Amino acid sequence: MTTFREVGNILKEKFDGATEVRLQKKKSSQALVPVNPQFKHHTDSDLVYLVASPDFCEPDSKTGSLGTAGRVCNKTSKAIDGCDLMCCGRGFETRKVTVTERCMCKFFWCCYVRCKNCERIVDEHYCK
């Protein structure tokens, strides 16, 4: 049996290569044809879609999307939380912020923990 990871990799590959199609009437039948004529016709094992995903980069009251401007992103990540992807090519700005955290915690028998509050300055990245 194929591993879950292998199945996921296959589906991701198919998703990345999916073709947008539309229904076209041909005589007495219907066929799915690529929206963009430059794309090859799909095979039975290809992934196709009829409705494109909404653009979440810009605000859209119809879909409820607030857009990504002003959202915190991860400068070093290549995943969906990364600034390159999340900021939709608009870039990001970096701000220094002070973060207060519990630190130097000590356990006392029995049964409580006492901590100090420590401040540190970190860089936070926000989509333009």
C-alpha positions in Angstrom: 0.0 0.0 0.0 1.3 3.5 -0.9 2.3 5.7 2.1 0.2 8.7 3.0 3.2 11.0 2.1 3.5 9.4 -1.4 -0.3 9.9 -2.0 0.0 13.5 -0.7 3.0 14.2 -3.1 1.1 12.8 -6.1 -2.0 14.9 -5.3 0.1 18.0 -4.8 1.8 17.4 -8.1 -1.6 17.0 -9.8 -2.9 20.1 -8.0 0.0 22.2 -9.2 -0.6 21.0 -12.8 -4.4 21.3 -12.7 -6.1 22.9 -15.7 -9.1 25.2 -15.6 -11.8 23.9 -18.0 -15.2 24.8 -19.2 -18.1 22.8 -20.5 -18.5 22.9 -24.2 -21.4 21.4 -26.1 -20.5 19.2 -29.1 -23.5 18.1 -31.1 -25.5 16.0 -28.6 -22.8 15.7 -26.0 -20.7 17.9 -23.7 -16.9 18.0 -23.2 -14.5 19.7 -20.9 -12.1 21.9 -22.8 -9.2 24.0 -21.4 -10.2 27.7 -20.8 -6.7 28.6 -22.1 -6.3 27.1 -25.6 -2.5 27.0 -25.1 -2.9 24.2 -22.5 -3.1 20.6 -23.6 -6.3 18.7 -23.3 -6.5 16.8 -20.1 -6.3 13.0 -19.7 -8.5 10.9 -17.5 -5.9 11.0 -14.8 -5.3 14.8 -14.8 -6.9 17.1 -12.3 -9.2 19.8 -13.7 -11.4 22.5 -12.2 -14.4 24.5 -13.4 -14.2 27.5 -11.1 -11.0 29.3 -10.3 -10.1 29.9 -6.6 -10.8 33.4 -5.4 -7.9 35.8 -5.1 -7.2 36.2 -1.4 -4.5 38.8 -2.0 -7.0 41.7 -2.3 -10.0 42.5 -0.1 -13.3 41.0 -1.5 -16.5 41.4 0.4 -18.2 38.7 -1.7 -15.9 36.0 -0.5 -15.3 37.6 2.9 -11.6 37.9 2.2 -9.8 40.8 4.0 -6.8 40.5 1.8 -3.3 40.1 3.1 -2.1 43.7 3.4 -1.0 44.3 7.0 -0.8 40.6 7.9 2.2 39.3 9.8 4.4 37.0 7.6 7.5 34.8 8.1 10.4 36.3 6.2 12.3 33.0 6.0 9.5 30.6 5.2 8.8 29.2 1.7 5.4 27.9 2.9 2.0 29.7 2.9 3.0 31.8 5.9 6.1 33.1 4.1 6.3 36.8 3.0 7.0 35.9 -0.6 3.7 34.0 -1.0 1.4 35.7 1.5 2.3 39.2 0.3 1.4 38.4 -3.3 4.5 40.0 -4.7 3.8 43.4 -3.0 6.7 43.0 -0.6 6.7 43.5 3.1 8.0 45.9 5.7 9.9 45.1 8.9 9.2 46.7 12.3 11.0 46.3 15.6 8.5 45.4 18.4 9.0 44.8 22.1 7.8 41.4 23.3 7.2 40.6 26.9 7.7 37.0 27.9 7.8 34.9 31.1 11.4 34.0 31.9 13.7 32.7 34.6 10.8 30.6 35.9 11.3 28.6 39.1 9.2 25.8 40.4 8.5 25.8 44.2 7.5 22.7 46.1 4.5 22.3 46.2 3.0 23.6 43.8 3.5 26.8 42.0 5.9 28.5 39.5 7.2 32.0 39.9 8.5 33.8 36.8 9.9 37.1 35.9 8.8 39.2 32.9 11.6 39.7 30.3 11.4 42.1 27.4 13.2 41.6 24.1 13.1 43.3 20.8 12.2 41.3 17.7 11.7 41.9 14.0 8.1 41.4 12.8 7.3 41.4 9.1 4.1 42.8 7.6 2.7 42.5 4.1 2.5 45.8 2.2 
